[in-house]
Amino acid sequence: MKDNDRQTQEKRNTWITPRRVLIGGMAFTGVVGIILITWLIDKAIHFPEIQARQFRRFGEQAPLWIPLIIFVLLSFAGIFFLLWRAKQRLDAGEDLFAQRHRRRPSDEHEEPATHDDFEEAR
């Protein structure tokens, strides 16, 4: 029974890959973005009189729908592009999950710091 559980777990681990997670994230972002922008366009058509209030210096009112639609479009496009670029880097063979913080060319030959090193520095 345990061998069957292990095989099921291995199949699950081979199916869920970083590439598939990125593609799923791109699909989810695209679908949610399209739905939200479609909904905003529908509201802009049905309620064109809704305006955004501003400070008196800029005038009493300003259009609401067009800037909101552009903001949502650019936000979702940015998220989609970020995931697309990560997928391209992953397809090129880069390890996206490598420990990159504090990596410098001089760090390659140094030994990792231990707790004793910090005690000696005190």
VOSE-502533 format. One record per residue: residue number from 1; residue in one letter; z, x, y of N, C-alpha, C, CB in turn. Coordinates in pm, 1 decimal. Glycine has a CB too. Layout:
BEGIN
k / r / nz / nx / ny / caz / cax / cay / cz / cx / cy / cbz / cbx / cby
NUM / A / Z / X / Y / Z / X / Y / Z / X / Y / Z / X / Y
...
This chain:
BEGIN
k / r / nz / nx / ny / caz / cax / cay / cz / cx / cy / cbz / cbx / cby
1 / M / 0.0 / 81.8 / -119.1 / 0.0 / 0.0 / 0.0 / 0.0 / 86.4 / 125.9 / 120.0 / -93.2 / -0.4
2 / K / 71.7 / 198.6 / 121.7 / 78.3 / 285.8 / 238.0 / -55.9 / 354.1 / 265.2 / 187.1 / 390.3 / 218.5
3 / D / -130.3 / 384.5 / 158.6 / -261.8 / 444.2 / 177.6 / -355.4 / 347.2 / 248.0 / -321.2 / 487.2 / 43.4
4 / N / -344.3 / 218.8 / 213.6 / -427.5 / 117.9 / 277.7 / -392.6 / 107.1 / 426.5 / -410.1 / -18.6 / 207.9
5 / D / -263.8 / 110.8 / 460.8 / -221.1 / 106.5 / 601.0 / -272.3 / 229.1 / 677.0 / -67.3 / 98.5 / 610.4
6 / R / -265.7 / 343.7 / 611.6 / -313.0 / 467.3 / 675.2 / -464.1 / 461.2 / 699.1 / -277.7 / 590.4 / 587.8
7 / Q / -539.0 / 408.5 / 602.8 / -683.7 / 396.2 / 620.4 / -717.0 / 298.4 / 732.4 / -749.9 / 351.1 / 489.7
8 / T / -643.0 / 188.7 / 739.5 / -664.3 / 92.6 / 847.4 / -636.1 / 156.3 / 981.5 / -576.6 / -30.9 / 828.3
9 / Q / -529.6 / 232.5 / 990.7 / -495.2 / 300.0 / 1115.3 / -600.7 / 403.6 / 1154.0 / -358.7 / 366.5 / 1102.9
10 / E / -651.9 / 477.4 / 1056.0 / -756.4 / 575.9 / 1083.9 / -884.9 / 508.3 / 1131.3 / -784.4 / 660.3 / 959.2
11 / K / -920.0 / 395.0 / 1070.7 / -1037.6 / 321.7 / 1115.5 / -1018.6 / 272.5 / 1258.3 / -1066.5 / 203.9 / 1021.8
12 / R / -899.7 / 224.4 / 1288.4 / -870.6 / 175.3 / 1422.5 / -878.4 / 290.4 / 1523.1 / -731.2 / 108.5 / 1427.0
13 / N / -826.0 / 406.3 / 1487.2 / -828.8 / 521.1 / 1578.0 / -970.7 / 572.1 / 1599.1 / -740.9 / 633.4 / 1524.0
14 / T / -1057.3 / 563.5 / 1498.4 / -1194.2 / 610.1 / 1516.8 / -1276.8 / 508.5 / 1594.4 / -1259.2 / 638.5 / 1381.7
15 / W / -1238.0 / 381.6 / 1592.7 / -1312.3 / 280.4 / 1666.3 / -1278.6 / 284.0 / 1815.5 / -1283.2 / 142.0 / 1609.1
16 / I / -1153.7 / 305.9 / 1848.8 / -1111.9 / 309.8 / 1988.8 / -1126.2 / 453.5 / 2037.4 / -964.1 / 257.8 / 2006.8
17 / T / -1237.2 / 480.8 / 2102.0 / -1264.5 / 614.3 / 2154.2 / -1259.6 / 609.1 / 2306.5 / -1402.9 / 667.3 / 2104.5
18 / P / -1238.9 / 721.9 / 2372.3 / -1239.0 / 722.4 / 2518.8 / -1369.6 / 669.2 / 2577.8 / -1213.9 / 862.8 / 2569.8
19 / R / -1481.2 / 699.1 / 2512.5 / -1609.8 / 650.1 / 2562.9 / -1615.1 / 497.9 / 2559.3 / -1725.7 / 708.8 / 2481.0
20 / R / -1569.2 / 437.9 / 2451.1 / -1569.4 / 291.4 / 2441.0 / -1471.5 / 229.0 / 2538.5 / -1535.6 / 247.6 / 2298.7
21 / V / -1360.2 / 293.9 / 2562.1 / -1263.9 / 242.5 / 2660.7 / -1326.8 / 244.5 / 2799.7 / -1132.4 / 326.2 / 2659.4
22 / L / -1397.7 / 351.4 / 2833.9 / -1463.7 / 359.1 / 2965.1 / -1573.8 / 254.7 / 2978.2 / -1522.1 / 499.0 / 2987.5
23 / I / -1652.0 / 235.8 / 2873.3 / -1757.5 / 134.0 / 2877.9 / -1695.7 / -5.2 / 2891.6 / -1846.5 / 141.5 / 2750.6
24 / G / -1587.9 / -30.5 / 2820.0 / -1519.0 / -158.6 / 2832.6 / -1463.7 / -179.9 / 2972.6 / -1406.9 / -167.7 / 2731.4
25 / G / -1408.7 / -74.6 / 3030.9 / -1358.2 / -83.7 / 3168.0 / -1468.9 / -110.0 / 3267.3 / -1285.4 / 43.0 / 3205.7
26 / M / -1584.9 / -46.2 / 3246.9 / -1698.9 / -70.6 / 3335.5 / -1747.3 / -214.8 / 3321.7 / -1813.9 / 27.8 / 3304.4
27 / A / -1755.0 / -265.1 / 3199.1 / -1799.7 / -403.0 / 3177.2 / -1701.6 / -501.6 / 3240.4 / -1814.8 / -431.9 / 3026.1
28 / F / -1572.7 / -478.4 / 3219.8 / -1470.7 / -566.1 / 3276.7 / -1477.1 / -565.1 / 3429.1 / -1331.1 / -523.9 / 3229.3
29 / T / -1488.7 / -445.5 / 3487.5 / -1496.6 / -433.1 / 3632.7 / -1620.8 / -503.2 / 3686.0 / -1497.1 / -285.6 / 3674.2
30 / G / -1733.7 / -485.5 / 3618.8 / -1856.9 / -549.7 / 3662.1 / -1848.3 / -701.1 / 3656.5 / -1971.9 / -502.6 / 3577.8
31 / V / -1795.1 / -753.5 / 3546.3 / -1785.6 / -899.2 / 3530.7 / -1688.4 / -958.6 / 3633.3 / -1740.3 / -935.4 / 3387.2
32 / V / -1571.7 / -900.0 / 3647.8 / -1474.1 / -951.7 / 3744.3 / -1527.8 / -940.5 / 3886.7 / -1340.5 / -876.0 / 3732.0
33 / G / -1595.0 / -830.0 / 3918.1 / -1652.3 / -813.6 / 4051.2 / -1758.7 / -917.8 / 4080.5 / -1711.0 / -675.2 / 4066.1
34 / I / -1847.6 / -941.8 / 3985.6 / -1952.8 / -1042.2 / 4005.1 / -1892.3 / -1181.2 / 4020.2 / -2052.2 / -1040.1 / 3887.3
35 / I / -1794.0 / -1214.1 / 3938.7 / -1729.3 / -1345.3 / 3948.1 / -1661.6 / -1362.3 / 4083.9 / -1626.2 / -1363.2 / 3834.8
36 / L / -1588.9 / -1261.6 / 4127.9 / -1517.5 / -1271.5 / 4255.0 / -1614.0 / -1279.8 / 4373.2 / -1424.3 / -1151.9 / 4272.2
37 / I / -1719.9 / -1200.7 / 4371.3 / -1817.2 / -1205.4 / 4480.6 / -1891.6 / -1339.5 / 4480.3 / -1917.7 / -1088.1 / 4468.9
38 / T / -1925.4 / -1391.1 / 4363.3 / -1988.8 / -1522.7 / 4354.9 / -1896.9 / -1630.7 / 4410.7 / -2026.5 / -1555.2 / 4209.8
39 / W / -1770.3 / -1623.4 / 4376.9 / -1673.1 / -1720.4 / 4427.5 / -1661.5 / -1711.0 / 4579.4 / -1535.6 / -1698.0 / 4362.3
40 / L / -1657.4 / -1589.2 / 4633.6 / -1648.8 / -1572.1 / 4778.5 / -1773.6 / -1625.4 / 4848.5 / -1628.4 / -1424.8 / 4813.1
41 / I / -1890.2 / -1601.6 / 4792.0 / -2013.8 / -1653.3 / 4850.9 / -2013.0 / -1805.7 / 4849.2 / -2137.3 / -1599.4 / 4775.1
42 / D / -1966.3 / -1864.0 / 4739.2 / -1955.6 / -2009.9 / 4731.9 / -1862.7 / -2064.4 / 4840.1 / -1905.4 / -2052.5 / 4593.7
43 / K / -1748.8 / -2000.7 / 4859.9 / -1654.8 / -2045.3 / 4963.6 / -1712.8 / -2025.8 / 5103.1 / -1522.0 / -1969.7 / 4951.6
44 / A / -1790.9 / -1918.7 / 5121.9 / -1853.3 / -1894.8 / 5252.4 / -1956.9 / -2002.5 / 5283.6 / -1919.0 / -1755.5 / 5256.1
45 / I / -2026.2 / -2049.7 / 5180.9 / -2125.6 / -2155.8 / 5202.2 / -2057.0 / -2288.4 / 5231.3 / -2217.6 / -2169.7 / 5079.3
46 / H / -1950.8 / -2318.6 / 5157.9 / -1882.5 / -2447.2 / 5175.2 / -1791.1 / -2451.2 / 5297.7 / -1801.7 / -2478.5 / 5051.8
47 / F / -1735.7 / -2339.4 / 5337.2 / -1642.4 / -2335.7 / 5449.9 / -1682.5 / -2227.9 / 5550.2 / -1499.0 / -2311.0 / 5400.3
48 / P / -1797.8 / -2241.9 / 5615.1 / -1841.6 / -2137.7 / 5709.3 / -1757.3 / -2133.9 / 5836.7 / -1987.3 / -2159.2 / 5746.1
49 / E / -1682.9 / -2239.4 / 5861.4 / -1605.3 / -2246.1 / 5985.6 / -1477.6 / -2162.7 / 5981.9 / -1570.1 / -2389.1 / 6015.5
50 / I / -1437.0 / -2116.7 / 5865.3 / -1315.2 / -2036.9 / 5856.0 / -1339.7 / -1901.2 / 5920.7 / -1270.2 / -2020.3 / 5708.1
51 / Q / -1253.3 / -1866.2 / 6012.9 / -1265.0 / -1741.6 / 6087.7 / -1135.6 / -1661.8 / 6071.5 / -1294.9 / -1769.4 / 6238.3
52 / A / -1145.0 / -1534.2 / 6093.3 / -1026.5 / -1448.0 / 6090.2 / -974.7 / -1434.7 / 6232.4 / -1058.8 / -1307.2 / 6028.3
53 / R / -845.8 / -1446.4 / 6249.7 / -786.9 / -1428.7 / 6381.5 / -763.8 / -1281.1 / 6406.4 / -655.0 / -1507.7 / 6394.5
54 / Q / -788.2 / -1241.2 / 6531.0 / -769.7 / -1102.2 / 6568.2 / -684.7 / -1093.7 / 6693.7 / -905.0 / -1032.7 / 6589.4
55 / F / -656.3 / -971.4 / 6731.6 / -584.5 / -950.0 / 6856.7 / -672.0 / -993.6 / 6973.1 / -542.7 / -801.8 / 6872.1
56 / R / -613.7 / -1029.0 / 7082.3 / -689.6 / -1075.4 / 7198.7 / -784.9 / -968.8 / 7250.4 / -594.9 / -1117.7 / 7309.8
57 / R / -751.0 / -844.7 / 7232.3 / -834.5 / -736.9 / 7281.8 / -973.9 / -739.8 / 7218.2 / -767.5 / -603.0 / 7255.3
58 / F / -982.2 / -784.8 / 7092.7 / -1110.3 / -789.1 / 7022.9 / -1174.9 / -926.7 / 7026.6 / -1092.0 / -746.3 / 6880.1
59 / G / -1115.5 / -1018.9 / 7094.6 / -1166.0 / -1155.8 / 7095.6 / -1073.7 / -1243.6 / 7014.0 / -1310.3 / -1162.7 / 7041.0
60 / E / -1091.7 / -1372.7 / 7029.0 / -1003.2 / -1466.9 / 6960.7 / -1027.8 / -1472.4 / 6809.9 / -1020.3 / -1604.9 / 7019.8
61 / Q / -1154.9 / -1477.3 / 6770.1 / -1186.2 / -1493.4 / 6629.1 / -1301.2 / -1402.1 / 6588.7 / -1220.6 / -1638.9 / 6598.3
62 / A / -1309.8 / -1379.6 / 6461.2 / -1417.3 / -1297.2 / 6406.1 / -1459.0 / -1357.6 / 6272.1 / -1372.0 / -1147.2 / 6389.5
63 / P / -1576.8 / -1327.7 / 6224.1 / -1618.8 / -1380.6 / 6093.5 / -1530.4 / -1325.3 / 5982.1 / -1766.9 / -1346.0 / 6065.9
64 / L / -1502.4 / -1409.2 / 5886.2 / -1415.1 / -1369.1 / 5775.5 / -1494.7 / -1332.4 / 5650.7 / -1316.9 / -1481.0 / 5742.9
65 / W / -1591.6 / -1412.9 / 5615.2 / -1652.1 / -1404.2 / 5483.5 / -1734.4 / -1277.7 / 5462.0 / -1738.0 / -1523.2 / 5460.7
66 / I / -1818.3 / -1242.3 / 5556.7 / -1906.5 / -1126.8 / 5536.1 / -1826.3 / -997.3 / 5521.2 / -2005.4 / -1113.9 / 5653.0
67 / P / -1729.8 / -967.5 / 5610.3 / -1651.0 / -844.8 / 5588.0 / -1571.1 / -847.3 / 5458.0 / -1556.2 / -823.0 / 5703.9
68 / L / -1521.3 / -965.4 / 5420.7 / -1445.1 / -975.5 / 5296.2 / -1534.9 / -950.8 / 5175.5 / -1378.2 / -1113.4 / 5285.1
69 / I / -1653.3 / -1008.7 / 5175.4 / -1746.6 / -988.1 / 5064.3 / -1787.9 / -841.4 / 5056.0 / -1871.2 / -1078.0 / 5080.6
70 / I / -1814.5 / -779.6 / 5170.2 / -1852.9 / -637.6 / 5170.8 / -1738.0 / -550.7 / 5120.4 / -1894.9 / -593.1 / 5313.0
71 / F / -1615.1 / -580.4 / 5162.5 / -1498.9 / -503.8 / 5116.5 / -1481.8 / -514.5 / 4964.9 / -1371.6 / -552.6 / 5187.4
72 / V / -1490.9 / -635.9 / 4912.0 / -1475.3 / -656.0 / 4767.2 / -1589.1 / -587.4 / 4692.3 / -1471.6 / -807.3 / 4732.6
73 / L / -1711.2 / -598.2 / 4743.4 / -1825.4 / -534.0 / 4679.5 / -1809.0 / -382.8 / 4675.5 / -1954.2 / -570.6 / 4752.2
74 / L / -1769.8 / -322.4 / 4787.4 / -1751.3 / -176.6 / 4791.2 / -1634.8 / -131.8 / 4702.4 / -1727.4 / -130.2 / 4935.5
75 / S / -1529.1 / -212.3 / 4696.9 / -1413.5 / -177.4 / 4612.5 / -1452.3 / -176.1 / 4464.7 / -1297.4 / -276.9 / 4635.6
76 / F / -1517.8 / -282.2 / 4419.9 / -1557.0 / -287.7 / 4279.1 / -1665.1 / -184.9 / 4247.6 / -1606.1 / -428.0 / 4243.1
77 / A / -1754.9 / -158.9 / 4342.5 / -1857.5 / -56.0 / 4320.8 / -1792.2 / 81.7 / 4308.1 / -1960.8 / -56.1 / 4436.8
78 / G / -1688.3 / 108.1 / 4387.1 / -1617.0 / 235.2 / 4377.2 / -1548.0 / 252.6 / 4243.7 / -1515.9 / 246.5 / 4487.8
79 / I / -1484.0 / 147.2 / 4196.1 / -1417.2 / 153.4 / 4065.9 / -1520.5 / 173.8 / 3954.8 / -1334.9 / 24.4 / 4040.4
80 / F / -1631.0 / 98.6 / 3962.7 / -1736.8 / 111.0 / 3862.2 / -1794.4 / 252.4 / 3862.3 / -1848.6 / 7.6 / 3888.0
81 / F / -1819.6 / 308.3 / 3981.8 / -1874.9 / 444.0 / 3990.5 / -1776.8 / 546.8 / 3934.3 / -1909.7 / 478.7 / 4136.7
82 / L / -1648.2 / 529.4 / 3961.0 / -1547.1 / 621.2 / 3907.5 / -1549.6 / 622.0 / 3754.4 / -1406.8 / 582.0 / 3958.2
83 / L / -1555.9 / 503.4 / 3695.1 / -1561.1 / 494.4 / 3549.1 / -1694.5 / 547.2 / 3495.1 / -1539.7 / 348.7 / 3503.9
84 / W / -1803.9 / 520.3 / 3564.5 / -1935.8 / 570.6 / 3523.7 / -1937.3 / 723.2 / 3524.7 / -2046.5 / 515.6 / 3616.9
85 / R / -1881.0 / 781.9 / 3630.6 / -1877.7 / 928.3 / 3640.9 / -1790.0 / 987.9 / 3530.6 / -1825.4 / 971.8 / 3780.1
86 / A / -1679.6 / 923.7 / 3499.4 / -1593.5 / 971.8 / 3390.7 / -1667.3 / 965.2 / 3257.2 / -1463.2 / 888.9 / 3383.8
87 / K / -1744.9 / 859.4 / 3235.2 / -1823.0 / 848.5 / 3111.9 / -1928.4 / 957.8 / 3105.0 / -1889.3 / 710.6 / 3101.9
88 / Q / -1994.0 / 988.1 / 3217.0 / -2092.7 / 1096.5 / 3218.1 / -2028.3 / 1230.4 / 3185.7 / -2162.1 / 1104.0 / 3353.9
89 / R / -1911.5 / 1255.5 / 3242.8 / -1842.4 / 1381.4 / 3215.7 / -1799.4 / 1389.1 / 3069.9 / -1720.6 / 1396.9 / 3307.5
90 / L / -1755.3 / 1276.6 / 3014.9 / -1715.2 / 1273.3 / 2874.7 / -1836.6 / 1295.9 / 2784.0 / -1647.0 / 1138.8 / 2841.0
91 / D / -1949.7 / 1235.5 / 2817.0 / -2071.7 / 1255.0 / 2737.9 / -2121.5 / 1399.1 / 2745.9 / -2181.3 / 1159.5 / 2785.5
92 / A / -2091.4 / 1466.9 / 2856.6 / -2132.2 / 1607.0 / 2872.0 / -2042.0 / 1701.7 / 2793.4 / -2131.5 / 1646.1 / 3019.5
93 / G / -1935.2 / 1648.6 / 2733.3 / -1849.2 / 1730.8 / 2649.8 / -1719.6 / 1774.2 / 2715.7 / -1923.0 / 1850.1 / 2607.2
94 / E / -1692.1 / 1727.2 / 2834.8 / -1569.6 / 1767.0 / 2903.9 / -1450.4 / 1691.2 / 2846.6 / -1581.7 / 1741.7 / 3056.0
95 / D / -1338.5 / 1759.7 / 2836.1 / -1214.9 / 1697.2 / 2790.5 / -1143.3 / 1639.1 / 2912.3 / -1123.7 / 1799.9 / 2714.6
96 / L / -1150.7 / 1507.5 / 2927.6 / -1091.3 / 1443.0 / 3045.3 / -939.6 / 1440.1 / 3039.4 / -1143.8 / 1301.7 / 3059.3
97 / F / -883.9 / 1462.5 / 2922.7 / -740.4 / 1453.0 / 2906.9 / -672.7 / 1589.2 / 2897.5 / -708.5 / 1372.4 / 2785.3
98 / A / -743.4 / 1694.2 / 2935.8 / -685.0 / 1828.8 / 2934.6 / -577.1 / 1837.9 / 3042.0 / -794.5 / 1937.7 / 2957.4
99 / Q / -479.2 / 1919.9 / 3015.6 / -371.8 / 1939.0 / 3113.8 / -424.1 / 2028.9 / 3225.2 / -243.6 / 2000.9 / 3047.2
100 / R / -461.1 / 1969.4 / 3337.8 / -526.8 / 2044.7 / 3444.0 / -433.2 / 2086.0 / 3556.2 / -638.3 / 1964.3 / 3500.5
101 / H / -320.9 / 2024.7 / 3569.4 / -238.3 / 2057.0 / 3684.9 / -185.8 / 2200.4 / 3676.7 / -121.6 / 1958.5 / 3695.8
102 / R / -187.8 / 2266.9 / 3787.9 / -142.0 / 2404.7 / 3803.9 / -221.0 / 2504.6 / 3719.8 / 3.4 / 2413.9 / 3768.4
103 / R / -345.1 / 2474.6 / 3693.6 / -429.5 / 2569.7 / 3620.8 / -502.6 / 2655.2 / 3722.4 / -530.5 / 2496.5 / 3526.0
104 / R / -491.1 / 2783.3 / 3704.2 / -561.4 / 2879.4 / 3789.6 / -619.7 / 2987.1 / 3698.5 / -465.2 / 2942.1 / 3898.8
105 / P / -720.1 / 3059.2 / 3744.4 / -776.2 / 3164.8 / 3658.1 / -671.8 / 3267.4 / 3615.5 / -889.7 / 3235.7 / 3729.9
106 / S / -571.3 / 3292.6 / 3700.0 / -471.0 / 3392.9 / 3664.8 / -372.0 / 3340.4 / 3561.0 / -396.1 / 3438.0 / 3789.5
107 / D / -368.3 / 3208.8 / 3539.8 / -273.3 / 3150.9 / 3445.7 / -317.9 / 3162.6 / 3300.1 / -250.9 / 3006.6 / 3479.5
108 / E / -440.9 / 3203.3 / 3275.2 / -492.0 / 3203.9 / 3138.9 / -415.8 / 3297.4 / 3046.3 / -636.1 / 3241.7 / 3139.5
109 / H / -372.2 / 3413.1 / 3096.8 / -309.6 / 3512.5 / 3010.4 / -157.9 / 3513.9 / 3023.1 / -364.2 / 3649.2 / 3041.8
110 / E / -103.6 / 3427.2 / 3104.9 / 41.1 / 3423.2 / 3121.1 / 103.9 / 3335.5 / 3013.8 / 78.5 / 3371.8 / 3260.9
111 / E / 223.9 / 3372.3 / 2976.6 / 298.1 / 3291.8 / 2880.8 / 358.9 / 3172.1 / 2953.6 / 408.4 / 3376.4 / 2810.3
112 / P / 372.6 / 3059.5 / 2886.9 / 434.2 / 2944.2 / 2951.6 / 580.2 / 2972.7 / 2986.0 / 424.0 / 2820.6 / 2861.5
113 / A / 625.2 / 2917.1 / 3096.1 / 764.0 / 2936.5 / 3138.5 / 857.8 / 2863.8 / 3042.9 / 785.1 / 2886.2 / 3283.8
114 / T / 972.0 / 2923.4 / 3018.8 / 1072.6 / 2862.1 / 2933.6 / 1195.4 / 2831.1 / 3016.9 / 1108.4 / 2953.9 / 2814.5
115 / H / 1289.5 / 2763.8 / 2957.0 / 1413.2 / 2729.4 / 3025.8 / 1489.9 / 2855.9 / 3065.8 / 1500.8 / 2639.5 / 2936.8
116 / D / 1483.3 / 2959.1 / 2981.0 / 1554.0 / 3084.2 / 3009.9 / 1497.1 / 3151.1 / 3136.3 / 1544.2 / 3180.7 / 2889.0
117 / D / 1366.8 / 3139.2 / 3159.0 / 1307.6 / 3198.0 / 3278.6 / 1365.9 / 3135.8 / 3405.2 / 1155.9 / 3180.7 / 3276.5
118 / F / 1394.4 / 3007.6 / 3401.2 / 1450.9 / 2942.3 / 3517.9 / 1597.6 / 2981.5 / 3536.7 / 1437.6 / 2790.5 / 3505.2
119 / E / 1666.6 / 3000.4 / 3427.0 / 1807.4 / 3043.4 / 3437.1 / 1817.0 / 3182.9 / 3494.9 / 1875.8 / 3039.4 / 3299.7
120 / E / 1724.1 / 3272.0 / 3458.9 / 1725.3 / 3408.1 / 3510.1 / 1695.3 / 3412.3 / 3660.0 / 1624.4 / 3493.1 / 3434.4
121 / A / 1612.9 / 3317.6 / 3706.9 / 1576.7 / 3313.9 / 3848.0 / 1693.2 / 3273.9 / 3935.8 / 1462.0 / 3219.1 / 3869.7
122 / R / 1794.0 / 3208.1 / 3882.4 / 1910.6 / 3166.4 / 3960.5 / 1994.3 / 3285.5 / 3987.8 / 1992.5 / 3058.7 / 3889.0
